[in-house]
Amino acid sequence: MSAGSSPETGKSDLKGLVIPITEPPVVEIDTEATAAYIRLRDGKVARTEPYDSKKGLVMLDFDADRNVIGIEVVGQQEFSIRELLKQVPVEASETVLNQTRYVAADLQPA
């Protein structure tokens, strides 16, 4: 579901990563796939990396400068921003999280 997923997907060391969220995210929800994509900022995806999560599949999209621009979470039943972000280490203010927008995933026909 993550728009712009890169073929350059591979394991890497993400220990110590804390994702700063400074702008209100947009959560694209796909209830059929029980997945959500949290768009943190606009940008071109340069690399997609798996994040080791205990609760489901989590993929992080990075731009060319190694900034996380999106987070894909698969296997969720609850789509609130706080529930989705329990899977990854983030730094965000309540004010920013309270401004999160939720939209239906823009699914393209296969």
C-alpha positions as CSV (number, residue, x, y, z in Angstrom):
1,M,0.0,0.0,0.0
2,S,2.8,2.5,0.6
3,A,2.9,4.8,-2.3
4,G,6.3,4.8,-3.9
5,S,7.6,1.7,-2.3
6,S,11.2,1.1,-3.4
7,P,12.7,-2.1,-4.8
8,E,15.6,-1.2,-2.6
9,T,14.0,-2.9,0.4
10,G,16.4,-4.6,2.8
11,K,17.3,-5.2,6.4
12,S,19.3,-2.4,8.1
13,D,20.2,-1.4,11.6
14,L,17.5,1.1,12.9
15,K,18.4,0.9,16.6
16,G,18.2,4.2,18.3
17,L,16.0,5.7,15.6
18,V,13.4,8.2,16.9
19,I,11.1,9.7,14.2
20,P,10.4,13.4,14.7
21,I,6.8,14.4,13.8
22,T,6.7,18.1,13.4
23,E,3.7,18.5,11.0
24,P,0.3,16.9,11.3
25,P,0.4,13.5,9.6
26,V,-2.1,12.2,7.1
27,V,-3.2,8.6,7.8
28,E,-4.4,6.7,4.7
29,I,-6.5,3.8,5.9
30,D,-7.2,0.5,4.0
31,T,-9.6,-1.4,6.2
32,E,-9.8,-4.4,3.8
33,A,-6.0,-4.9,4.1
34,T,-6.1,-3.9,7.8
35,A,-3.3,-1.5,6.9
36,A,-2.5,2.2,7.3
37,Y,0.1,4.5,5.8
38,I,1.1,7.5,7.9
39,R,2.4,10.2,5.6
40,L,4.7,12.5,7.6
41,R,5.8,14.8,4.8
42,D,5.8,15.0,1.0
43,G,8.8,13.7,-0.8
44,K,10.1,11.0,-3.0
45,V,10.8,7.6,-1.4
46,A,14.4,6.7,-1.9
47,R,14.4,3.6,0.3
48,T,12.0,1.4,2.2
49,E,13.2,-0.6,5.3
50,P,11.4,-3.0,7.6
51,Y,11.1,-2.0,11.2
52,D,11.2,-4.7,13.9
53,S,7.7,-4.6,15.5
54,K,6.2,-7.1,17.9
55,K,2.6,-6.4,16.8
56,G,2.6,-6.5,13.0
57,L,4.5,-5.5,9.9
58,V,5.9,-2.0,9.8
59,M,7.8,-0.5,6.9
60,L,9.6,2.9,7.0
61,D,9.9,5.0,3.8
62,F,13.0,7.3,3.7
63,D,13.9,10.1,1.4
64,A,17.3,10.6,-0.1
65,D,18.5,12.5,3.1
66,R,17.5,9.5,5.3
67,N,14.4,11.3,6.8
68,V,11.4,9.1,7.5
69,I,8.6,10.4,5.2
70,G,6.1,7.7,5.8
71,I,5.3,4.7,7.9
72,E,3.3,1.7,6.7
73,V,1.6,-0.4,9.4
74,V,-0.1,-3.7,8.4
75,G,-2.2,-6.0,10.6
76,Q,-3.9,-3.3,12.7
77,Q,-7.5,-3.3,13.8
78,E,-7.4,0.2,15.4
79,F,-6.4,3.1,13.2
80,S,-6.0,6.0,15.6
81,I,-2.7,7.8,15.3
82,R,-1.7,7.0,18.8
83,E,-2.4,3.3,18.4
84,L,-0.5,3.2,15.1
85,L,2.5,5.0,16.5
86,K,2.8,2.5,19.4
87,Q,4.8,0.4,17.0
88,V,7.6,2.9,16.3
89,P,9.6,5.3,18.4
90,V,8.4,8.8,17.6
91,E,8.7,12.3,19.1
92,A,5.6,14.4,18.6
93,S,3.6,16.9,20.5
94,E,-0.1,16.3,21.4
95,T,-0.9,19.5,19.4
96,V,0.5,18.0,16.2
97,L,-1.1,14.5,16.8
98,N,-4.5,16.1,17.5
99,Q,-4.4,17.7,14.0
100,T,-3.9,14.3,12.2
101,R,-6.1,13.9,9.2
102,Y,-7.6,10.5,8.2
103,V,-8.4,9.6,4.6
104,A,-9.3,6.5,2.7
105,A,-6.4,4.9,0.9
106,D,-6.3,5.8,-2.8
107,L,-6.3,2.3,-4.2
108,Q,-5.3,1.9,-7.8
109,P,-6.7,-1.0,-9.8
110,A,-4.1,-3.8,-10.4
